[in-house]
């Protein structure tokens, strides 16, 4: 039986008004109402959150995941809601690893956003065009994105630790007209140069009409601030349909180049508003922080938190440099109310045996959110024992695919050790057995979503007939979203996520596709083929790379070092495996496809299903009880 760690004691939250509106008393009943009455629920979110725009008469039309449309008659621009409020309120605080801190008021942001909008128009950007940013997590990126959304452009971002291959695999598919970049970024006390890679990226994006640099300029790139201040600070954001594309995020690239996932900015904003206002009780007076890069969907999520009227805090750098409690120093200094981090970060603090409750003033802190990977029961206990006893710990789980949460916390139910409290409002969630029926309590199965929601992707890029989209989520069950997570529902109605049920890797909270690794590793002459899998390790997962060598070659320490260097340089540090091991043979299907899932099951001591689909099932025997994976 999971241990009770926290019970709610507030009665004046936004979710209480929603309970009254729905005529129910408990969260399970409210959840049930929200999924049975989606028209009432999502229109309530729009109106109660003071979304600026005309919602139209119709809330939902059509049915099923591919035919449902939300607010099909609406006209709005999300920027009007994101920047609505007192011009004198500080809404962005940006902090670098070096400790440089800047604060921007809503009025300052508005003026800069209008100038960016006018600058983009002058550069020839029109509604529907794409702009991209290869950048650290700084305020300029938020301003750039807001300016682009104001004129109806679509925004895509990537972090600067992605190498040229990783950037071009993404941005090369979406033909951006404008690229925002940075000359460098700092991590772990080191300055990392981006200008040595930028020319190759620019030359690989022939669609570019303008290249902008934050705080610098070159012969081919203009200084961002110098560029936008030349333009008028007066602009009226254009009204757009609810399903106007606003963001392009990318899948992990398991079976090829990362897939472009196109999201409605309005859909993402409404989904995030439902999560932040009711499940997390974020208010105008709050100061919200999430540790993220611009290459993770949590950046888009934090960006949309501005719609609540609250302030956001951006941090760029190593979260434990120059000391492990760096982020808690910031939480104390900035009086952060919601502190968002990864489960791995919490586990690291636990292993350091740090006790922030004794070393820091966390009196402003109301909520800690944890995501990226499942938070262990020990992690739950650590938060309440060593960080703060009187707060809401909300473990959350969703994905790039929906730019939001499937399951998460809520402020009116008990928190039990190791359990996510339940589905987010408006999300019709379950766990299915292989037979397509709900799994019994505490039995592992596939996490599924049974009905559509506003932040469902509009479509995948370059995907005729939605073939890629359907293959990603709907092949297992008809018109039911199967997310690829192993999960179970507890006797409390909570959810426990046990990890990925597909071949996508998860490194430090970042989903990584095997194909991204293979394209780089298999450039090495000694490597015939490679297979990357996830091993459950120390409460998280780690990436293991198996390689089959060509005849006459050995896996030397030098070759291992070279492989790791190239993965770091061309993809990102997250793509570097924990171990690289030579394998005599890799399992394949009869159609000659590598079978990562089978090896994943073996090295994690689980049964391999459907052996008859393998052309060489005996190859799996070698992977059992490998000594190299015991340390």
C-alpha positions as CSV (number, residue, x, y, z in Angstrom):
1,X,0.0,0.0,0.0
2,X,1.4,3.4,-1.0
3,X,2.2,5.8,1.8
4,X,0.0,8.9,2.2
5,X,2.3,11.9,2.0
6,X,0.1,15.0,1.7
7,X,-3.5,16.0,2.1
8,X,-5.0,19.2,0.7
9,X,-6.1,22.0,3.1
10,X,-7.2,24.9,0.8
11,X,-10.8,25.7,-0.1
12,X,-10.4,28.9,-2.2
13,X,-8.8,27.5,-5.4
14,X,-9.9,28.0,-9.0
15,X,-10.8,24.4,-9.1
16,X,-13.4,24.9,-6.3
17,X,-15.3,27.3,-8.5
18,X,-15.2,24.7,-11.3
19,X,-16.6,22.1,-8.8
20,X,-19.5,24.4,-8.1
21,X,-20.1,25.0,-11.8
22,X,-20.1,21.3,-12.5
23,X,-22.3,20.5,-9.4
24,X,-19.9,17.9,-8.0
25,X,-17.8,17.5,-4.9
26,X,-14.7,15.4,-5.7
27,X,-11.9,15.4,-8.3
28,X,-12.9,11.9,-9.7
29,X,-16.5,13.3,-10.2
30,X,-15.2,16.5,-11.8
31,X,-12.9,14.5,-14.1
32,X,-15.9,12.3,-15.1
33,X,-18.0,15.4,-15.8
34,X,-15.2,17.1,-17.8
35,X,-14.8,14.1,-20.2
36,X,-18.6,13.5,-20.5
37,X,-19.3,17.2,-21.1
38,X,-16.3,18.4,-23.1
39,X,-18.3,21.3,-24.7
40,X,-19.1,22.7,-21.3
41,X,-15.7,22.1,-19.9
42,X,-13.5,23.6,-22.6
43,X,-15.8,26.6,-23.0
44,X,-15.6,27.1,-19.2
45,X,-11.8,27.1,-19.5
46,X,-11.9,29.7,-22.2
47,X,-14.3,32.0,-20.3
48,X,-13.0,31.5,-16.8
49,X,-9.4,32.1,-18.0
50,X,-10.4,35.4,-19.8
51,X,-9.1,34.2,-23.2
52,X,-9.3,37.2,-25.5
53,X,-11.1,36.5,-28.7
54,X,-14.4,35.4,-30.1
55,X,-15.0,31.7,-29.3
56,X,-17.9,31.4,-31.7
57,X,-21.1,29.5,-31.1
58,X,-19.8,26.0,-31.5
59,X,-17.3,24.5,-29.0
60,X,-16.8,21.1,-30.6
61,X,-17.7,19.7,-34.0
62,X,-17.2,16.2,-35.5
63,X,-16.1,13.1,-33.6
64,X,-13.2,10.8,-33.2
65,X,-9.5,11.8,-33.0
66,X,-9.2,12.9,-36.6
67,X,-12.5,14.6,-37.2
68,X,-13.0,16.5,-34.0
69,X,-12.5,20.2,-34.2
70,X,-12.5,22.6,-31.2
71,X,-14.0,26.1,-31.5
72,X,-14.2,25.8,-35.3
73,X,-15.7,29.4,-35.6
74,X,-13.3,31.1,-33.2
75,X,-11.2,34.1,-34.0
76,X,-8.3,35.0,-31.7
77,X,-4.6,35.5,-31.4
78,X,-3.0,33.9,-28.4
79,X,-0.5,36.7,-27.9
80,X,-3.4,39.0,-26.8
81,X,-4.1,36.6,-23.9
82,X,-0.4,35.8,-23.2
83,X,0.4,39.5,-22.7
84,X,-2.9,40.7,-21.1
85,X,-2.4,42.5,-17.8
86,X,-0.6,45.3,-15.9
87,X,2.2,46.7,-18.0
88,X,4.3,47.3,-14.9
89,X,4.3,43.6,-13.7
90,X,7.5,41.7,-14.2
91,X,6.6,38.7,-16.3
92,X,10.0,37.3,-17.4
93,X,13.1,36.8,-15.2
94,X,16.0,35.3,-17.1
95,X,19.0,33.9,-15.3
96,X,22.2,32.5,-16.9
97,X,24.6,29.9,-15.4
98,X,27.0,32.8,-14.8
99,X,24.5,34.5,-12.6
100,X,23.5,37.3,-15.0
101,X,19.9,38.2,-14.2
102,X,17.4,40.3,-16.2
103,X,13.8,41.2,-15.5
104,X,11.3,42.4,-18.1
105,X,8.0,43.9,-17.4
106,X,4.9,43.2,-19.5
107,X,5.1,46.6,-21.1
108,X,8.7,46.1,-22.1
109,X,7.9,42.7,-23.6
110,X,4.9,44.1,-25.5
111,X,6.9,46.8,-27.1
112,X,9.7,44.4,-28.1
113,X,7.1,41.9,-29.4
114,X,5.4,44.5,-31.6
115,X,8.8,45.5,-33.0
116,X,9.7,41.9,-33.8
117,X,6.3,41.5,-35.5
118,X,6.9,44.5,-37.7
119,X,10.4,43.3,-38.4
120,X,9.2,39.9,-39.5
121,X,6.6,41.4,-41.8
122,X,9.4,43.6,-43.3
123,X,11.4,40.4,-43.8
124,X,8.6,39.0,-45.9
125,X,7.1,36.6,-43.3
126,X,3.4,36.0,-43.8
127,X,0.8,34.0,-41.9
128,X,1.6,30.3,-42.2
129,X,5.4,30.8,-42.7
130,X,7.8,29.2,-40.3
131,X,10.5,30.8,-38.2
132,X,13.0,28.8,-36.2
133,X,15.3,29.4,-33.2
134,X,18.5,27.4,-32.3
135,X,19.0,29.0,-28.9
136,X,19.7,28.8,-25.2
137,X,16.7,29.4,-22.8
138,X,16.7,33.2,-22.7
139,X,14.1,36.0,-22.8
140,X,14.9,36.9,-26.5
141,X,13.5,33.6,-27.6
142,X,10.1,34.3,-25.9
143,X,10.0,37.7,-27.5
144,X,10.9,36.3,-30.9
145,X,8.2,33.6,-30.6
146,X,5.5,36.1,-29.4
147,X,6.3,38.4,-32.3
148,X,6.0,35.5,-34.8
149,X,2.7,34.3,-33.3
150,X,1.4,37.8,-33.5
151,X,1.5,37.8,-37.3
152,X,0.3,34.2,-37.7
153,X,3.7,32.6,-38.3
154,X,4.6,29.1,-36.9
155,X,7.5,28.8,-34.4
156,X,10.0,25.9,-34.0
157,X,12.8,25.9,-31.4
158,X,15.9,23.7,-30.7
159,X,18.6,23.9,-28.1
160,X,22.2,24.8,-28.9
161,X,23.6,21.5,-27.7
162,X,22.1,20.0,-30.9
163,X,24.8,19.5,-33.5
164,X,24.4,20.4,-37.2
165,X,23.0,17.0,-38.1
166,X,20.4,17.2,-35.3
167,X,19.4,20.8,-36.3
168,X,19.2,20.1,-40.0
169,X,17.3,16.9,-39.5
170,X,14.6,19.1,-37.9
171,X,14.7,22.5,-39.4
172,X,15.6,21.1,-42.9
173,X,12.1,19.7,-43.1
174,X,10.1,22.9,-42.3
175,X,11.7,25.5,-44.5
176,X,12.0,28.4,-42.0
177,X,12.2,31.9,-43.4
178,X,14.0,33.4,-40.4
179,X,16.5,31.8,-38.0
180,X,17.3,33.2,-34.5
181,X,20.6,31.8,-33.1
182,X,23.1,32.6,-30.3
183,X,26.9,32.9,-30.7
184,X,27.5,30.7,-27.7
185,X,26.0,29.2,-24.5
186,X,27.4,28.3,-21.2
187,X,27.1,24.9,-19.5
188,X,29.0,23.4,-16.6
189,X,31.2,26.5,-16.3
190,X,32.3,26.3,-20.0
191,X,31.6,28.6,-22.9
192,X,30.5,26.6,-25.9
193,X,30.8,28.2,-29.3
194,X,27.9,28.0,-31.8
195,X,29.4,30.2,-34.5
196,X,31.6,27.4,-35.7
197,X,28.5,25.3,-36.6
198,X,26.1,28.1,-37.7
199,X,27.5,28.6,-41.2
200,X,26.8,24.9,-42.0
201,X,23.3,25.2,-40.6
202,X,22.6,28.3,-42.5
203,X,23.8,26.8,-45.8
204,X,21.7,23.8,-45.1
205,X,18.5,25.9,-44.9
206,X,18.1,27.5,-48.3
207,X,14.7,28.9,-47.4
208,X,16.2,31.4,-45.0
209,X,15.7,35.1,-45.8
210,X,17.1,36.4,-42.5
211,X,19.5,35.2,-39.9
212,X,19.5,36.9,-36.5
213,X,22.1,36.6,-33.6
214,X,21.4,37.3,-29.9
215,X,24.0,39.9,-28.7
216,X,26.3,39.5,-31.7
217,X,26.5,39.9,-35.5
218,X,28.5,38.5,-38.4
219,X,28.6,39.3,-42.1
220,X,25.6,37.0,-42.7
221,X,23.7,37.5,-39.4
222,X,22.3,40.7,-37.9
223,X,22.2,41.5,-34.2
224,X,18.7,40.6,-33.0
225,X,18.1,43.7,-30.8
226,X,19.6,46.1,-33.3
227,X,17.4,44.5,-35.9
228,X,14.0,44.8,-34.1
229,X,14.5,48.2,-32.5
230,X,14.5,49.8,-36.0
231,X,10.8,48.9,-36.3
232,X,7.7,50.5,-34.8
233,X,6.5,49.3,-31.4
234,X,2.9,49.6,-32.5
235,X,1.2,46.5,-33.9
236,X,-2.2,44.8,-33.5
237,X,-2.0,41.0,-33.5
238,X,-4.1,39.5,-36.3
239,X,-7.0,37.3,-35.5
240,X,-6.7,33.7,-36.5
241,X,-8.7,30.5,-36.5
242,X,-8.4,28.3,-33.4
243,X,-6.6,25.6,-35.5
244,X,-4.0,28.0,-37.0
245,X,-0.6,26.3,-36.8
246,X,1.5,27.9,-34.0
247,X,4.3,25.5,-33.0
248,X,6.2,22.7,-34.7
249,X,7.8,20.2,-32.3
250,X,9.6,17.0,-33.3
251,X,9.3,13.4,-32.5
252,X,12.4,11.5,-31.3
253,X,13.3,10.1,-34.7
254,X,13.1,6.4,-33.9
255,X,12.4,5.2,-37.5
256,X,14.1,8.0,-39.5
257,X,14.3,11.7,-39.4
258,X,12.3,13.3,-36.5
259,X,8.7,13.7,-37.5
260,X,7.3,17.3,-37.5
261,X,4.4,17.6,-35.1
262,X,2.3,20.6,-35.9
263,X,0.3,22.2,-33.0
264,X,-2.3,24.8,-32.8
265,X,-1.0,27.6,-30.6
266,X,-4.6,28.2,-29.3
267,X,-5.1,24.5,-28.6
268,X,-1.9,24.3,-26.6
269,X,-2.7,27.5,-24.7
270,X,-6.2,26.2,-23.8
271,X,-4.8,22.9,-22.7
272,X,-2.0,24.5,-20.6
273,X,-4.6,26.9,-19.0
274,X,-6.7,23.9,-17.9
275,X,-3.6,22.3,-16.4
276,X,-2.1,25.3,-14.7
277,X,-5.2,27.0,-13.4
278,X,-7.1,23.9,-12.1
279,X,-4.7,21.1,-11.7
280,X,-1.8,23.2,-10.4
281,X,-3.6,26.4,-9.1
282,X,-1.3,28.9,-10.8
283,X,-2.4,32.5,-10.2
284,X,-1.5,35.9,-11.4
285,X,0.7,36.5,-8.3
286,X,2.8,33.4,-8.9
287,X,6.3,33.1,-10.1
288,X,6.7,29.9,-12.1
289,X,9.9,28.0,-13.0
290,X,10.5,25.0,-15.0
291,X,14.0,23.7,-15.8
292,X,14.0,23.1,-19.5
293,X,15.8,23.8,-22.7
294,X,14.3,25.2,-25.9
295,X,14.4,21.8,-27.4
296,X,11.9,20.2,-25.0
297,X,8.1,20.7,-25.0
298,X,8.3,22.0,-21.4
299,X,9.6,25.2,-22.9
300,X,6.4,25.6,-24.9
301,X,4.4,24.7,-21.8
302,X,6.2,27.3,-19.7
303,X,5.8,29.9,-22.5
304,X,2.0,29.3,-22.3
305,X,2.0,29.8,-18.5
306,X,2.1,33.5,-19.4
307,X,-1.6,33.2,-20.2
308,X,-2.4,32.8,-16.5
309,X,-1.1,36.3,-15.9
310,X,1.7,35.0,-13.7
311,X,5.5,35.5,-14.2
312,X,7.9,32.9,-15.6
313,X,11.5,32.3,-14.7
314,X,14.0,31.1,-17.3
315,X,17.3,29.5,-16.4
316,X,19.9,28.4,-18.9
317,X,22.8,26.2,-17.8
318,X,23.7,23.2,-15.6
319,X,21.2,22.9,-12.8
320,X,23.8,21.7,-10.3
321,X,26.6,24.1,-11.2
322,X,28.5,25.4,-9.4
323,X,26.8,23.6,-6.6
324,X,24.0,21.0,-6.4
325,X,21.5,23.4,-4.8
326,X,21.9,26.0,-7.5
327,X,18.2,25.9,-8.4
328,X,17.1,26.2,-4.8
329,X,19.3,29.3,-4.5
330,X,17.3,30.7,-7.3
331,X,14.0,29.5,-5.8
332,X,14.8,31.4,-2.6
333,X,16.0,34.6,-4.4
334,X,13.1,34.7,-6.8
335,X,10.4,33.6,-4.4
336,X,9.3,30.9,-6.8
337,X,5.9,29.4,-6.2
338,X,5.9,26.5,-8.7
339,X,9.3,24.7,-9.1
340,X,9.4,22.3,-12.1
341,X,12.2,19.8,-12.5
342,X,12.9,16.3,-13.7
343,X,12.6,13.2,-11.6
344,X,16.3,12.6,-12.3
345,X,17.2,15.9,-10.7
346,X,15.2,15.0,-7.6
347,X,16.9,11.7,-7.4
348,X,20.3,13.3,-7.7
349,X,19.5,15.6,-4.8
350,X,18.5,12.6,-2.8
351,X,21.8,10.9,-3.5
352,X,23.7,14.0,-2.5
353,X,21.7,13.8,0.8
354,X,20.9,17.5,0.5
355,X,18.2,19.0,2.7
356,X,17.0,22.3,1.2
357,X,14.4,22.7,3.9
358,X,17.2,23.4,6.3
359,X,19.4,25.5,4.1
360,X,16.9,27.6,2.1
361,X,13.9,29.8,2.7
362,X,11.2,28.1,0.6
363,X,8.3,29.8,2.2
364,X,6.9,31.0,-1.1
365,X,7.0,27.5,-2.7
366,X,3.6,26.0,-3.1
367,X,4.1,23.3,-5.7
368,X,6.8,21.1,-7.1
369,X,6.2,19.4,-10.4
370,X,8.3,16.4,-11.6
371,X,8.4,15.0,-15.1
372,X,10.7,13.6,-17.8
373,X,10.7,10.1,-16.3
374,X,8.8,8.3,-13.5
375,X,9.5,9.7,-10.0
376,X,10.3,6.8,-7.7
377,X,8.6,6.3,-4.3
378,X,11.9,7.3,-2.7
379,X,11.9,10.5,-4.7
380,X,8.4,11.3,-3.4
381,X,9.5,10.6,0.1
382,X,12.6,12.8,-0.3
383,X,10.6,15.8,-1.4
384,X,8.4,15.8,1.7
385,X,11.2,14.8,4.1
386,X,14.0,17.0,2.8
387,X,12.6,19.9,0.7
388,X,9.2,20.9,2.2
389,X,6.5,19.0,4.0
390,X,3.6,21.5,3.2
391,X,3.5,21.6,-0.6
392,X,1.7,19.9,-3.5
393,X,4.1,17.5,-5.2
394,X,2.6,16.9,-8.7
395,X,4.2,14.2,-10.7
396,X,3.1,14.8,-14.4
397,X,3.3,12.8,-17.6
398,X,2.5,13.8,-21.2
399,X,4.6,14.5,-24.1
400,X,5.8,16.4,-27.1
401,X,3.0,14.8,-29.0
402,X,0.3,16.7,-27.1
403,X,2.4,19.6,-25.6
404,X,0.7,19.0,-22.3
405,X,-0.2,16.3,-19.8
406,X,-2.2,13.1,-19.9
407,X,-1.9,12.5,-16.2
408,X,-0.8,14.8,-13.4
409,X,-1.5,16.1,-10.0
410,X,-4.4,18.1,-8.6
411,X,-4.7,20.2,-5.5
412,X,-7.8,18.7,-3.9
413,X,-6.7,15.0,-3.6
414,X,-4.2,13.2,-1.4
415,X,-0.7,12.6,-2.7
416,X,0.5,9.0,-2.3
417,X,4.1,7.9,-2.6
418,X,5.1,6.8,-6.1
419,X,1.7,7.7,-7.7
420,X,0.6,10.3,-10.2
421,X,-2.7,11.5,-8.8
422,X,-4.8,10.9,-11.9
423,X,-5.7,12.2,-15.4
424,X,-5.7,15.9,-16.2
425,X,-9.1,17.4,-16.5
426,X,-10.7,16.8,-19.9
427,X,-8.5,13.8,-20.5
428,X,-10.3,10.5,-20.9
429,X,-7.5,8.2,-19.8
430,X,-7.2,4.5,-19.1
431,X,-4.8,1.6,-19.1
432,X,-5.5,-1.2,-21.6
433,X,-4.4,-4.8,-21.7
434,X,-3.3,-6.3,-25.0
435,X,-6.9,-7.3,-25.7
436,X,-8.0,-3.7,-25.9
437,X,-9.9,-3.8,-22.6
438,X,-9.3,-1.8,-19.4
439,X,-6.6,-3.6,-17.3
440,X,-7.5,-4.5,-13.7
441,X,-6.3,-2.4,-10.8
442,X,-2.5,-2.5,-10.4
443,X,-2.0,-4.5,-13.6
444,X,0.4,-3.0,-16.2
445,X,-0.8,-2.2,-19.6
446,X,-0.8,0.5,-22.3
447,X,-1.6,4.1,-21.3
448,X,-4.4,5.2,-23.6
449,X,-6.5,8.3,-24.3
450,X,-10.0,7.6,-25.5
451,X,-11.1,11.0,-26.8
452,X,-9.7,14.1,-28.5
453,X,-8.5,17.3,-26.7
454,X,-7.5,20.8,-27.9
455,X,-3.8,20.2,-28.0
456,X,-4.0,17.1,-30.2
457,X,-1.6,17.7,-33.1
458,X,-3.2,19.3,-36.1
459,X,-1.1,17.0,-38.3
460,X,2.4,15.7,-39.0
461,X,4.5,17.5,-41.6
462,X,4.9,15.7,-44.9
463,X,2.3,13.1,-44.0
464,X,-0.1,12.3,-46.8
465,X,-3.3,10.8,-45.5
466,X,-2.1,11.1,-41.8
467,X,-0.2,7.8,-42.3
468,X,2.7,8.7,-40.0
469,X,0.3,10.2,-37.4
470,X,-1.9,7.1,-37.4
471,X,1.1,4.7,-37.2
472,X,2.5,6.6,-34.2
473,X,-0.5,6.2,-31.9
474,X,-3.5,4.4,-33.5
475,X,-2.2,1.1,-34.9
476,X,-2.7,-0.7,-31.6
477,X,-6.3,0.2,-30.9
478,X,-8.9,1.7,-33.3
479,X,-9.3,5.5,-32.8
480,X,-7.7,5.2,-29.4
481,X,-4.5,7.0,-28.7
482,X,-1.9,4.5,-27.4
483,X,1.0,6.6,-26.1
484,X,3.7,4.0,-25.7
485,X,3.9,4.1,-21.9
486,X,3.6,1.1,-19.6
487,X,1.3,2.1,-16.8
488,X,-1.0,0.8,-14.1
489,X,-4.0,2.4,-12.3
490,X,-3.9,2.0,-8.5
491,X,-6.6,1.4,-6.0
492,X,-6.6,5.2,-5.3
493,X,-7.3,6.0,-9.0
494,X,-3.7,7.1,-9.3
495,X,-1.3,6.2,-12.2
496,X,2.1,4.6,-12.0
497,X,4.2,4.9,-15.2
498,X,6.8,2.1,-15.6
499,X,8.5,3.4,-18.6
500,X,8.3,3.3,-22.4
501,X,6.6,0.5,-24.1
502,X,8.1,1.3,-27.5
503,X,11.6,1.7,-28.8
504,X,11.9,5.4,-28.0
505,X,14.7,6.1,-25.6
506,X,14.5,8.5,-22.6
507,X,17.8,10.1,-21.6
508,X,17.6,12.6,-18.6
509,X,14.0,13.3,-19.4
510,X,14.5,13.9,-23.1
511,X,13.0,11.4,-25.6
512,X,15.6,10.2,-28.1
513,X,15.1,8.3,-31.2
514,X,17.3,5.4,-32.1
515,X,17.6,6.4,-35.8
516,X,19.3,9.7,-34.8
517,X,22.0,7.6,-33.1
518,X,22.3,5.1,-35.9
519,X,22.8,7.7,-38.6
520,X,25.9,9.0,-36.8
521,X,27.3,5.7,-35.4
522,X,27.1,3.9,-38.6
523,X,29.3,6.4,-40.4
524,X,32.2,4.8,-38.7
525,X,33.9,2.2,-40.9
526,X,34.3,-0.5,-38.3
527,X,30.5,-0.4,-37.4
528,X,28.3,-2.6,-39.5
529,X,25.1,-1.8,-37.6
530,X,24.0,-0.6,-34.2
531,X,21.1,-0.9,-31.8
532,X,20.3,1.5,-29.0
533,X,18.1,0.4,-26.1
534,X,17.1,1.5,-22.6
535,X,18.1,-0.3,-19.5
536,X,16.3,0.3,-16.3
537,X,19.0,1.5,-13.9
538,X,19.0,3.1,-10.5
539,X,15.5,4.3,-10.6
540,X,15.7,5.7,-14.1
541,X,16.8,4.5,-17.5
542,X,20.2,4.6,-19.3
543,X,21.0,4.2,-23.0
544,X,23.0,1.2,-24.0
545,X,24.4,1.0,-27.5
546,X,25.2,-2.4,-29.0
547,X,27.3,-2.5,-32.1
548,X,28.0,-5.2,-34.6
549,X,31.5,-4.8,-36.0
550,X,32.7,-5.5,-39.5
551,X,35.1,-8.4,-39.9
552,X,38.7,-7.6,-38.8
553,X,37.7,-4.8,-36.4
554,X,37.7,-4.5,-32.6
555,X,35.8,-2.2,-30.3
556,X,38.7,-0.3,-28.9
557,X,38.7,2.4,-26.2
558,X,39.7,4.8,-28.9
559,X,36.7,3.9,-31.1
560,X,34.3,4.1,-28.1
561,X,35.6,7.6,-27.4
562,X,35.3,8.7,-31.0
563,X,31.7,7.4,-31.2
564,X,30.7,9.3,-28.0
565,X,32.4,12.5,-29.3
566,X,30.6,12.4,-32.6
567,X,27.2,11.7,-31.0
568,X,27.8,14.7,-28.6
569,X,28.9,17.0,-31.4
570,X,26.5,16.0,-34.1
571,X,23.4,15.2,-32.1
572,X,23.5,16.3,-28.4
573,X,25.0,15.2,-25.1
574,X,21.7,13.3,-24.4
575,X,22.4,11.0,-27.3
576,X,25.7,9.7,-25.7
577,X,25.1,6.2,-24.4
578,X,26.1,5.0,-20.9
579,X,27.8,2.0,-22.4
580,X,28.9,0.8,-25.8
581,X,29.1,-3.0,-26.2
582,X,30.1,-5.2,-29.2
583,X,27.5,-7.8,-30.0
584,X,27.9,-10.8,-32.3
585,X,24.4,-10.4,-33.9
586,X,21.4,-8.2,-33.6
587,X,17.8,-9.5,-33.7
588,X,15.8,-8.7,-36.8
589,X,12.3,-9.2,-38.1
590,X,11.6,-11.3,-41.2
591,X,11.4,-8.1,-43.1
592,X,15.0,-7.3,-42.0
593,X,14.1,-4.6,-39.4
594,X,16.0,-4.3,-36.2
595,X,13.9,-5.2,-33.1
596,X,15.0,-2.9,-30.3
597,X,12.0,-3.8,-28.1
598,X,13.1,-7.5,-27.9
599,X,16.5,-6.6,-26.7
600,X,15.1,-4.1,-24.3
601,X,12.9,-6.8,-22.8
602,X,15.8,-9.2,-22.4
603,X,18.2,-6.9,-20.7
604,X,15.5,-5.8,-18.3
605,X,14.7,-9.4,-17.5
606,X,11.2,-9.4,-19.1
607,X,9.6,-12.0,-21.4
608,X,9.9,-11.4,-25.1
609,X,6.6,-11.6,-26.9
610,X,6.0,-12.7,-30.5
611,X,9.3,-14.5,-31.0
612,X,7.9,-16.0,-34.2
613,X,8.2,-12.6,-35.8
614,X,12.0,-12.7,-35.6
615,X,14.2,-14.1,-38.3
616,X,16.9,-14.9,-35.8
617,X,15.3,-15.4,-32.4
618,X,18.4,-17.3,-31.0
619,X,20.4,-14.1,-31.2
620,X,18.6,-12.9,-28.1
621,X,20.3,-15.5,-25.9
622,X,23.6,-13.6,-26.0
623,X,21.9,-10.6,-24.4
624,X,20.8,-12.4,-21.3
625,X,22.7,-11.6,-18.0
626,X,25.5,-9.6,-19.6
627,X,28.2,-8.8,-17.0
628,X,28.8,-5.4,-18.7
629,X,25.3,-4.4,-17.7
630,X,25.6,-5.2,-14.0
631,X,27.6,-2.1,-13.1
